[in-house]
């Protein structure tokens, strides 16, 4: 099979030919139809996440077709499935037993500890393969597997905020905006300073205001979600939320948060993170995505253009999501 392989952190991906993997116990083999490109892929490729053991095939927003099953696994009734970031958990630790498998200390993640979807085939734990709503095409469905899932979990963590700020307006934010708008919330988008194209995109999706993240919020916010991996935005977001407000950090990686005065946190403001997802999150969000008029904005590129896709994401030149197709 063709694949884009990371041989060492910081190096460009290499186009290679590899044997088609065989599914082991509890696994399915999927023919990859589409795989979206996520900022977490960039963190992995750039060596910003610890524990990477190359060679590794990145990619964790996978839409595929189940073509074979490993020992003890029945072929699913629905062949088209999604493979998300969380790829395996132990099922035995206190977190797993409590239904908080997203916090499993032994968890393995697709495209980081497990080979991912920048390839023609992928094997995946059948427990973590999710049904895909029929109304989405393959490329359109791919961003749901991380941008959608983590965005939805972050939105839930933000509570019932009527005025919601989003810092960083990429794939996740463009989906959260639509969900929040449907719930009757006002959304305020904070984009990279000078990125008027992103601000325009945010307004087109219904944001009440969009401007640079170096500008103060035009109104006091009830909550803010940080998708941008910039630690300096944490005190900015705390300053933007009213007393009792909440700031949610939605990324897996962030630059160091600078010291800030306690006054920014005082007044029962809270700061939290969201980590990964649970299977329940996945099933609930996919049901929601199939029911609501959610639209993913995607640009399709061939698998061989993975390095170009990552470079464009690094430069902030993406509106919505880039999707690789074998």
Protein Blocks (a to p, Z undefined) as FASTA:
>chain_A
ZZdddfbghiacdddddddddddehiacdddfbdcddfklmmmmnopaghiacdddehjb
dcdddfbdcehiacdfblbdcddfblbdehlamklmnopamlomkbccehilpccfkbfb
dcddfklcccddfkbcfklmmmmmmmmmmmmmmmmmnomafbdcdehjafklmmmmmmmm
mnopacdddddehilmlmmmmmmnopabdcdfkbccfbdcfbdcdfbfcfklmmmmmmmp
cehiacddfbfbdcddddddfklmgghiacdddehjafklmmmmmmmmmmpccdcddddd
dfklmmmmmmmmmnopaghjadddZZ
